[in-house]
Amino acid sequence: MTETSTPIKCLIVEDNIASIDALKGLFIQISFLELVAVCNSAMEAIEFLRFNRIDLIISDIDMHGMDGLSLVKMLKGKYQFILVSGHRKEQAVDAFDLGVVDYIWKPVTMDRFLQAVMAYQDRINGETVRRMNIQPALTNTEFQEEIP
C-alpha cells in the first residue's frame, strides 16, 4: 500500500485496558492503518457499526457479555475480522471456520500483527481480482456454448 492510498479503517473491540494500549501502540507504527474507534464490548461495537464505516475489526475473543466469536457470527459477511485471544487456542478452528482473516495469540507482536494485516490486504485484493476475472465470464455471451 502506498502513502497516497486510502488507509484501512479499523475498529478495536477489547475489554482489557492493557491489551487496548498494546494494540494502539502497534497502530501508531503502521501508517496505512487508521484506528477509528475502540469499543469495550461486542454490543458497543454493534451500535458503533450502525453509523460508521469500518474495513477491518480487531476483536478479542474472551469478553464480558457477547464474545468475539458471537460477534463474528452476527456480522459474518459484512466485515473482515482479525481475532486475538490470550486464553483458548482451540477457538482458532472455530474462528477460521467462520472466515476470519487471522487469529493471533496474545501478547500480539508487531511482526504477527503486520502478518495478519497483510493477510487482510491479500484477501481484499484477491476478492477484487476474482470479481474482475469472473465478471467478464458472466457477462460475455459471445463465447457461451451449449454443454451436451
Summary of the structure (lengths in Angstrom):
residues: 148
radius of gyration: 17.7
end to end distance: 46.4
largest distance: 63.4
contacts: 416
relative contact order: 0.14
helix: 44%
strand: 19%
